[in-house]
Structures are given as C-alpha cells and as structure tokens.
Amino acid sequence: MKSVRPPAIFRWCSPRFLTCEIPDRNRSVFLTFDDGPVPETTPEILRILESYGVKATFFMVGDNVRKFPELYRNIIDSGHAAGNHTYHHLNGWHTPTAAYAEDVYRCGNYFSTRIFRPPYGRFTPSQYFLLRKDFRFILWSVLSYDFHRGVTADQCLQYVLEHTQGGSVVVFHDSLKSIDKVRVVLPQFLSHFRAQGFRFETIDRETSFR
C-alpha cells in the first residue's frame, strides 16, 4: 500500500513554518485541492462542495489564475480559501532556489495568500529557509492518489477513509487527470465524515496550528 503521508525528511522543518496536520482540531478535517483552477474540473468540484455545505482550501497555480480569473473569483466568492502553488507548478528538486522563489512570488502577483504548498511536496532546505519568512508551508497528512493512473476510484476512497481523522489535511486535485475519480470519491468522502459529525475547515495564515 502506498504511503498517504509526506516523507519523514520534512521533520527537519520547524513546525512554526510547516504544517502537515492540525492535531488539536480533533473534530475537523482540512480538505484541500491542488493544481487548478481549470474550467473542465473546478466548477464541478465547487458544485459538489456547495451541495454539502463544505468549504475547502485551493492551492492554485498562478498561470491558471491568470488564464481563468473568473474561476479564481468563483472560488473566493464561494467562501473557500486560496493558497500559492507556484506560478508554473515547479518541482523544487529540479529548480534553482532563486528561480523557484521568483516563481512563487510571481504567483503572488495574481492573488494574495500567506500559505504555500510546493508542487509534488518537493522543495530544498534553501528554498524553505528563503520562503518561510513570507509563507507557511502546508503539506498534508492524507494524500488521496486521485492523480495516479494505477489507483482506482475505490482504492482512492479506501485510502482517504482509512487514514483521515480529526486534524487531517487531505489532498485532492482539481485537474483533468483526477476529475474522473474525484467526482466519484468526493461525495462519498464528504457524506462519510459529515455523518461522523466532523466539520470541514479552511486553512489560512491565521489558522491556529498549535
């Protein structure tokens, strides 16, 4: 079974600046979506969330916000939170620190946020120490694998149901390669945790992390 948690190597990051879960919120789930907004997927996800009265945090690619500003506005106007996901969806392990930071700040030209999720969860110590003065890094405690071709919708649902608990930060994607699974899994995921009495909360810089 694949790991749903981020690599243990991130333990060297200070909890003051990096979050994988929010354990003191034991009846809350923090639902997040990466890689949008895109017109083929984001509106459908917004409709599902609205039908359950759930708010989420969208980690958005700056170039997508540039191309589809009305989708960004729909996300915000619907009461969801926004996070930075770089401008070009860069892999930090393959990008020099200065170029990576420039791309992150370029994303900030299109919307303002103080939370950041590195694409693929990949960043270097130098990138972390440079960016943490302006951003809290938000990783995850549960990864759905909705993007993975070898994972079925049933497996995706099993992963998130088995591993999500109070304080979990859960990752789905509003992307073309994920939407066929998300439209099946997300309603069941929301129904399950609503029935268990959990709340769904958004994440921002002012969230109480400790």
Secondary structure as UniProt FT lines:
FT   HELIX           8..12
FT   TURN            15..17
FT   STRAND          18..19
FT   TURN            23..24
FT   TURN            26..27
FT   STRAND          28..34
FT   TURN            39..41
FT   HELIX           42..52
FT   STRAND          57..60
FT   HELIX           62..67
FT   HELIX           69..77
FT   TURN            78..79
FT   STRAND          81..84
FT   HELIX           92..94
FT   HELIX           97..107
FT   TURN            108..110
FT   STRAND          115..116
FT   HELIX           119..121
FT   HELIX           125..131
FT   TURN            132..134
FT   STRAND          136..138
FT   STRAND          142..143
FT   TURN            146..147
FT   TURN            149..150
FT   HELIX           153..163
FT   TURN            166..167
FT   STRAND          168..173
FT   TURN            176..178
FT   HELIX           179..195
FT   TURN            196..197
FT   STRAND          199..200
FT   TURN            205..206
//
